[in-house]
Amino acid sequence: MCDVVRTLSQIAGLFQPVIVGHFHNILRPGIVSGMCADDAFVSYLYQTLEGFVLCGGKRLRPAACLMAYRAVKYIDKPAPPLEEDVANRSLANIMLAAELLHTSTLVHDDIMDEDSLRRGNPTVWKILRDWEQQHPHQQQHRGILFHNSQDLFAVSHGILAGNILTSEALRLSSTSALPPSCTTPCCPVTFGVTEDVTRATLSLQNELERRFLDAYTVVNLGQVLDMVGCQLPTEQVSTTTESNSVRDLTKWTATYEYMMAYKTAKLFELSVCTGALIAGATPEQLAGLTKYAHAAAIAFQLQDDVLDISDNSQKGREFASDIRQGKATMLVTTALARAPPDEVAILKEVLCSASCNNQGVANEAWEARVHEAARIINKHGLPVVKERIHQLVLEAKASLETISLSTEGIQFLTALADYLVERTY
């Protein structure tokens, strides 16, 4: 049996120096080059980015990338210690690219969701807003979008901070398979077939880059669905007839499934498949691993939704943040379709009020309503969503049985699927 928690912890420990080394040796010089040496904010922005990337997280994507590589690479031979593969430059760069791309989406998500906490720590925009309050660049600002200089500064530089991480992830993905002699940090890369670069290497490099670019586009489409398609216009969730209720449930559940596939699953599929590609995976192996990653990632997202309204969650975020934003998660739509009319009325009232409530002001009455909505969702939505999570885990495991992988790889990926839905953080 695989002790997945111990393995994840070991990988995270081995991966941490990769992040630190890249920031210190590559990203920091790229950020500060051409800037004034005494520009305090540029240094602070770099420190904020580094701190946010280093401050925690489960490192699931780098771990999945590494273990998918090992699952394909060591089918018929003994696997070396994990640290030997983390020292593989191509693999380490792809692991880092996946983590930076994921982190860039978190930076932007926190702006769009107006979340001030992540993993129990201030989000990037919140850190930058506090900086502007302490070091104001302009005395007054009142524009069309922003009514004060702090908000303008926080959102503008938060977007730029996320963009820096995105561009670095894409740069890494475009050079990972190439030998060091063919790449220059933070500069465009031009190359062709040489003694050091074979056609097979170029083909692999092109495929890695294509997959990252494709994933970046799809993840952004997923965010559009999250912000628009998954915002619940509760007046359309009719409770007057059973047919309307079923139709609404089907519509919103389908929309949420698409959002999860685009926004969550795509990045996990990217991590797993690029690791496998570097190891020389066959089309059959890639197809099976893609199905595994897709099912496991959607189960992961549904478990995230469950933890959002769980009293014993250790996620380090505000309780019931999805309810506060009026999001049409599968838990919400299922509860709306299954709850009795009196509880549906309560739930709809809270969801309709969510976007209008000033969450920055302590309000005991509002908090009581949010907790009541969470109770209704837990009662009527949770059993159905838990069953869906169980089915997805079974689908993920079944996908592994259709392809040839190393024993270590199968054990880890199987245990990871269970871990993703049994965690409390």
C-alpha positions as CSV (number, residue, x, y, z in Angstrom):
1,M,0.0,0.0,0.0
2,C,1.1,3.6,-0.7
3,D,1.2,6.1,2.1
4,V,0.0,8.9,-0.1
5,V,0.3,11.6,2.6
6,R,3.9,10.7,3.4
7,T,4.7,10.6,-0.3
8,L,3.1,14.0,-1.0
9,S,5.0,15.4,1.9
10,Q,8.3,14.0,0.7
11,I,7.7,15.4,-2.9
12,A,6.7,18.8,-1.5
13,G,10.0,18.9,0.5
14,L,12.0,17.9,-2.6
15,F,10.2,20.4,-4.7
16,Q,10.6,23.4,-2.4
17,P,14.3,24.0,-3.3
18,V,13.3,23.9,-7.0
19,I,10.9,26.8,-6.5
20,V,13.3,28.8,-4.3
21,G,16.2,28.2,-6.8
22,H,14.1,29.3,-9.7
23,F,12.9,32.5,-8.0
24,H,16.3,33.5,-6.9
25,N,18.3,32.5,-10.0
26,I,15.8,33.1,-12.8
27,L,12.6,35.0,-11.9
28,R,14.1,37.7,-9.6
29,P,16.7,38.9,-12.1
30,G,14.0,38.9,-14.8
31,I,11.7,41.1,-12.6
32,V,14.3,43.6,-11.4
33,S,16.4,43.9,-14.6
34,G,16.1,47.4,-16.1
35,M,14.4,48.7,-12.9
36,C,15.8,51.2,-10.5
37,A,17.8,49.5,-7.8
38,D,16.0,51.5,-5.1
39,D,12.5,50.7,-6.4
40,A,11.1,49.3,-3.1
41,F,7.8,48.2,-4.6
42,V,9.5,46.0,-7.3
43,S,11.4,44.2,-4.6
44,Y,8.2,43.9,-2.6
45,L,6.3,42.5,-5.5
46,Y,8.9,39.9,-6.1
47,Q,8.8,38.9,-2.4
48,T,5.0,38.8,-2.5
49,L,5.1,36.4,-5.4
50,E,7.7,34.2,-4.0
51,G,6.0,34.1,-0.6
52,F,2.6,33.3,-2.1
53,V,4.0,30.4,-4.2
54,L,6.0,29.1,-1.2
55,C,3.4,29.6,1.5
56,G,1.7,26.2,1.3
57,G,-0.6,24.3,-0.9
58,K,-0.6,20.5,-1.3
59,R,1.7,20.5,-4.4
60,L,-0.8,18.0,-6.0
61,R,0.0,19.0,-9.6
62,P,3.8,18.7,-9.3
63,A,3.3,15.4,-7.4
64,A,0.9,14.0,-10.0
65,C,3.3,15.1,-12.8
66,L,6.3,13.3,-11.1
67,M,4.4,10.1,-10.2
68,A,2.8,9.9,-13.7
69,Y,6.3,10.1,-15.1
70,R,7.5,7.3,-12.8
71,A,4.4,5.2,-13.5
72,V,5.3,5.2,-17.2
73,K,9.1,5.2,-17.0
74,Y,9.6,2.3,-14.6
75,I,7.2,-0.3,-15.7
76,D,9.9,-2.9,-16.3
77,K,12.7,-1.7,-14.1
78,P,13.3,-0.6,-10.5
79,A,12.5,3.1,-9.8
80,P,15.2,5.2,-8.3
81,P,14.7,7.4,-5.3
82,L,12.3,10.3,-5.8
83,E,15.1,12.9,-5.5
84,E,16.9,11.5,-8.6
85,D,13.8,12.2,-10.8
86,V,13.2,15.7,-9.2
87,A,16.8,16.4,-10.2
88,N,15.8,15.7,-13.9
89,R,15.9,19.2,-15.4
90,S,13.1,18.6,-17.9
91,L,10.8,17.0,-15.4
92,A,11.5,19.5,-12.7
93,N,10.7,22.4,-15.1
94,I,7.4,20.9,-16.1
95,M,6.5,20.3,-12.5
96,L,7.3,23.9,-11.8
97,A,5.4,25.2,-14.8
98,A,2.3,23.3,-13.8
99,E,2.5,24.8,-10.2
100,L,3.2,28.3,-11.4
101,L,0.3,28.2,-13.9
102,H,-2.0,26.9,-11.2
103,T,-0.8,29.6,-8.8
104,S,-1.4,32.3,-11.3
105,T,-5.0,31.3,-11.6
106,L,-5.4,31.5,-7.8
107,V,-4.0,35.1,-7.8
108,H,-6.6,36.1,-10.4
109,D,-9.4,34.1,-8.9
110,D,-8.9,35.8,-5.6
111,I,-9.3,39.2,-7.3
112,M,-12.5,38.2,-9.1
113,D,-14.0,36.5,-6.1
114,E,-12.8,39.3,-3.8
115,D,-11.3,36.8,-1.4
116,S,-8.9,38.3,1.1
117,L,-7.7,34.9,2.6
118,R,-6.2,31.8,1.0
119,R,-4.7,29.0,3.0
120,G,-5.2,31.1,6.1
121,N,-3.0,33.9,4.7
122,P,-3.7,37.2,2.9
123,T,-4.2,36.9,-0.8
124,V,-1.9,38.8,-3.2
125,W,-4.3,41.6,-4.0
126,K,-4.9,42.1,-0.2
127,I,-1.1,42.3,0.5
128,L,-0.7,44.8,-2.3
129,R,-3.6,46.9,-1.2
130,D,-2.1,47.1,2.3
131,W,1.2,48.2,0.8
132,E,-0.5,51.0,-1.1
133,Q,-2.3,52.1,2.1
134,Q,1.1,52.4,3.8
135,H,3.0,53.8,0.8
136,P,0.4,55.8,-1.2
137,H,1.5,56.6,-4.7
138,Q,-1.3,59.2,-5.2
139,Q,-3.4,61.1,-2.7
140,Q,-6.8,60.7,-4.3
141,H,-8.4,58.6,-7.0
142,R,-12.0,58.3,-8.2
143,G,-12.5,56.7,-11.6
144,I,-15.2,54.8,-13.4
145,L,-14.2,51.4,-12.0
146,F,-12.4,52.2,-8.8
147,H,-13.4,54.8,-6.2
148,N,-10.0,54.9,-4.4
149,S,-6.3,54.5,-5.2
150,Q,-5.9,51.4,-2.9
151,D,-8.4,49.3,-4.9
152,L,-7.0,50.5,-8.2
153,F,-3.5,49.7,-7.1
154,A,-4.4,46.3,-5.7
155,V,-6.3,45.0,-8.6
156,S,-3.9,46.4,-11.3
157,H,-0.8,44.9,-9.7
158,G,-2.6,41.7,-8.6
159,I,-3.4,41.1,-12.3
160,L,0.2,41.8,-13.3
161,A,1.5,39.5,-10.5
162,G,-0.6,36.7,-11.9
163,N,0.5,37.5,-15.4
164,I,4.1,37.2,-14.4
165,L,3.5,33.7,-13.0
166,T,1.6,32.7,-16.1
167,S,4.3,33.9,-18.5
168,E,7.0,32.2,-16.6
169,A,5.0,28.9,-16.6
170,L,4.5,29.1,-20.4
171,R,8.2,30.0,-20.8
172,L,9.2,26.9,-18.8
173,S,6.8,24.7,-20.8
174,S,8.3,26.0,-24.1
175,T,11.9,25.0,-23.2
176,S,11.7,22.1,-20.7
177,A,12.6,19.4,-23.2
178,L,15.5,21.3,-24.6
179,P,19.1,21.0,-23.4
180,P,20.4,24.0,-21.3
181,S,22.6,25.2,-24.2
182,C,19.5,26.0,-26.2
183,T,17.7,28.2,-23.6
184,T,18.3,31.6,-22.1
185,P,16.3,32.6,-19.0
186,C,13.6,35.2,-19.6
187,C,14.5,35.6,-23.3
188,P,12.8,34.3,-26.5
189,V,14.0,30.9,-27.6
190,T,14.9,30.1,-31.2
191,F,16.1,26.7,-32.2
192,G,16.2,24.0,-34.8
193,V,17.5,20.5,-35.3
194,T,21.2,20.4,-34.2
195,E,23.5,17.9,-32.7
196,D,22.0,18.7,-29.3
197,V,18.3,18.8,-30.4
198,T,16.9,15.8,-32.3
199,R,13.6,15.8,-34.2
200,A,12.1,13.7,-31.4
201,T,13.1,16.3,-28.8
202,L,11.5,19.0,-30.9
203,S,8.4,17.0,-31.3
204,L,8.2,16.5,-27.5
205,Q,8.9,20.1,-26.9
206,N,6.2,21.2,-29.3
207,E,3.7,18.9,-27.7
208,L,4.5,20.1,-24.2
209,E,4.1,23.7,-25.2
210,R,0.9,23.0,-27.1
211,R,-0.7,21.3,-24.1
212,F,0.2,24.2,-21.8
213,L,-1.2,26.8,-24.2
214,D,-4.4,24.8,-24.7
215,A,-4.8,24.4,-20.9
216,Y,-4.4,28.1,-20.3
217,T,-7.1,28.9,-22.8
218,V,-9.5,26.3,-21.4
219,V,-8.9,27.3,-17.8
220,N,-9.8,30.9,-18.7
221,L,-13.0,29.7,-20.3
222,G,-13.7,27.8,-17.2
223,Q,-13.3,30.9,-15.1
224,V,-15.9,32.7,-17.4
225,L,-18.3,29.9,-16.7
226,D,-17.6,30.1,-13.0
227,M,-18.3,33.9,-13.0
228,V,-21.3,34.0,-15.3
229,G,-22.7,30.5,-16.0
230,C,-22.5,29.4,-12.4
231,Q,-23.9,32.5,-10.8
232,L,-27.4,31.5,-9.8
233,P,-30.3,33.7,-11.1
234,T,-32.5,32.2,-8.4
235,E,-35.7,33.7,-9.8
236,Q,-35.3,31.1,-12.6
237,V,-35.1,28.2,-10.2
238,S,-38.8,27.5,-10.1
239,T,-40.4,25.5,-7.4
240,T,-43.9,25.6,-8.7
241,T,-43.8,22.3,-10.5
242,E,-41.8,19.2,-10.3
243,S,-40.9,19.3,-14.0
244,N,-39.5,22.8,-13.7
245,S,-37.4,21.8,-10.7
246,V,-35.9,18.8,-12.5
247,R,-35.2,20.9,-15.6
248,D,-33.5,23.6,-13.6
249,L,-31.4,21.0,-11.7
250,T,-30.3,19.4,-15.0
251,K,-29.3,22.7,-16.5
252,W,-27.3,24.1,-13.6
253,T,-25.7,20.7,-12.8
254,A,-24.5,20.4,-16.5
255,T,-23.1,24.0,-16.4
256,Y,-21.2,23.3,-13.2
257,E,-19.8,20.0,-14.6
258,Y,-18.5,22.0,-17.7
259,M,-16.9,24.6,-15.4
260,M,-15.2,21.9,-13.3
261,A,-13.9,20.1,-16.4
262,Y,-12.5,23.4,-17.8
263,K,-11.2,25.1,-14.7
264,T,-10.2,22.3,-12.4
265,A,-9.8,19.1,-14.4
266,K,-7.8,20.6,-17.3
267,L,-4.9,21.6,-15.1
268,F,-4.7,18.3,-13.4
269,E,-4.9,16.5,-16.7
270,L,-2.1,18.7,-17.9
271,S,0.1,17.9,-14.9
272,V,-0.4,14.1,-15.3
273,C,-0.1,13.9,-19.0
274,T,3.0,16.1,-19.4
275,G,4.8,14.0,-16.8
276,A,3.9,10.9,-18.7
277,L,4.9,12.5,-22.0
278,I,8.4,13.2,-20.8
279,A,8.6,9.5,-19.8
280,G,7.6,8.4,-23.3
281,A,4.0,7.5,-22.8
282,T,2.0,5.8,-25.6
283,P,-1.3,7.2,-26.9
284,E,-3.1,4.4,-24.9
285,Q,-1.4,5.4,-21.7
286,L,-2.1,9.1,-22.2
287,A,-5.8,8.3,-22.9
288,G,-6.1,6.3,-19.7
289,L,-4.3,8.8,-17.6
290,T,-6.4,11.6,-19.0
291,K,-9.6,9.8,-18.0
292,Y,-8.1,9.2,-14.6
293,A,-7.1,12.8,-14.0
294,H,-10.4,14.1,-15.3
295,A,-12.5,12.0,-12.9
296,A,-10.2,12.5,-9.9
297,A,-10.1,16.3,-10.4
298,I,-13.9,16.7,-10.6
299,A,-14.2,14.6,-7.4
300,F,-11.6,16.9,-5.9
301,Q,-13.6,20.0,-6.8
302,L,-16.8,18.5,-5.4
303,Q,-15.0,17.7,-2.2
304,D,-13.8,21.3,-2.1
305,D,-17.4,22.4,-2.3
306,V,-18.3,20.0,0.5
307,L,-15.5,21.4,2.7
308,D,-16.7,25.0,2.0
309,I,-19.8,24.3,4.2
310,S,-18.2,21.9,6.6
311,D,-17.7,22.8,10.2
312,N,-14.5,20.8,10.5
313,S,-12.8,22.1,7.3
314,Q,-9.2,23.2,7.6
315,K,-9.0,25.1,4.3
316,G,-8.2,28.4,5.9
317,R,-10.9,30.3,4.1
318,E,-14.2,32.0,5.1
319,F,-17.0,29.5,5.9
320,A,-19.6,29.1,3.1
321,S,-17.8,31.4,0.6
322,D,-19.7,29.8,-2.3
323,I,-23.1,30.7,-0.6
324,R,-21.9,34.2,0.0
325,Q,-21.1,34.6,-3.7
326,G,-24.4,33.1,-4.8
327,K,-22.7,30.3,-6.8
328,A,-24.7,27.5,-8.4
329,T,-22.6,24.6,-7.1
330,M,-23.9,21.1,-7.5
331,L,-24.6,21.1,-3.8
332,V,-26.8,24.2,-4.2
333,T,-28.8,23.1,-7.2
334,T,-29.4,19.7,-5.8
335,A,-30.7,21.2,-2.5
336,L,-32.9,23.6,-4.4
337,A,-34.5,20.7,-6.4
338,R,-34.9,18.3,-3.4
339,A,-35.7,20.6,-0.4
340,P,-39.3,21.3,0.7
341,P,-40.8,24.7,-0.4
342,D,-40.2,26.4,3.0
343,E,-36.5,25.6,3.0
344,V,-36.1,26.4,-0.7
345,A,-37.5,29.9,0.0
346,I,-34.9,30.4,2.7
347,L,-32.1,29.2,0.5
348,K,-33.2,31.4,-2.4
349,E,-33.5,34.4,-0.2
350,V,-30.0,34.0,1.1
351,L,-28.5,33.3,-2.4
352,C,-30.3,36.4,-3.8
353,S,-29.0,38.5,-1.0
354,A,-25.4,37.2,-1.2
355,S,-24.1,39.6,-3.8
356,C,-25.8,42.6,-2.1
357,N,-24.5,42.0,1.4
358,N,-21.5,44.0,2.5
359,Q,-19.3,41.1,3.6
360,G,-16.7,43.5,5.1
361,V,-19.1,44.4,7.9
362,A,-19.8,42.0,10.8
363,N,-23.5,41.2,10.7
364,E,-24.8,38.5,13.1
365,A,-28.1,38.2,11.4
366,W,-26.5,37.7,8.0
367,E,-24.1,35.1,9.4
368,A,-27.1,33.2,10.9
369,R,-28.8,33.1,7.5
370,V,-25.7,31.9,5.8
371,H,-25.3,29.1,8.4
372,E,-29.0,28.2,7.9
373,A,-28.5,28.0,4.2
374,A,-25.5,25.7,4.7
375,R,-27.6,23.5,6.9
376,I,-30.3,23.1,4.2
377,I,-27.6,22.4,1.6
378,N,-25.9,19.8,3.8
379,K,-29.3,18.1,4.5
380,H,-30.6,17.9,0.9
381,G,-27.6,18.3,-1.4
382,L,-24.8,16.5,0.4
383,P,-25.9,12.9,0.1
384,V,-26.3,13.2,-3.7
385,V,-23.0,15.0,-4.2
386,K,-21.2,12.4,-1.9
387,E,-22.6,9.6,-4.1
388,R,-21.3,11.5,-7.2
389,I,-17.9,11.8,-5.7
390,H,-17.8,8.1,-4.9
391,Q,-18.7,7.3,-8.5
392,L,-16.0,9.6,-9.9
393,V,-13.3,7.9,-7.7
394,L,-14.4,4.5,-9.0
395,E,-14.2,5.8,-12.6
396,A,-10.7,7.2,-11.9
397,K,-9.4,3.9,-10.5
398,A,-11.0,1.9,-13.4
399,S,-9.2,4.1,-15.9
400,L,-5.9,2.9,-14.4
401,E,-6.8,-0.7,-14.9
402,T,-7.0,-0.3,-18.7
403,I,-3.3,0.7,-19.2
404,S,0.1,-0.6,-18.4
405,L,1.8,1.3,-15.5
406,S,4.4,0.6,-12.9
407,T,3.2,-1.0,-9.6
408,E,4.4,2.1,-7.7
409,G,2.5,4.4,-10.1
410,I,-0.8,2.5,-9.9
411,Q,-0.6,2.3,-6.1
412,F,0.1,6.0,-5.7
413,L,-2.5,7.2,-8.2
414,T,-5.1,4.9,-6.7
415,A,-4.3,6.2,-3.2
416,L,-4.3,9.8,-4.5
417,A,-7.8,9.5,-5.8
418,D,-9.0,8.4,-2.4
419,Y,-7.0,11.1,-0.6
420,L,-8.5,13.9,-2.8
421,V,-11.9,13.1,-1.5
422,E,-11.1,12.2,2.1
423,R,-9.1,15.3,3.0
424,T,-10.3,18.0,5.3
425,Y,-8.2,20.8,3.8
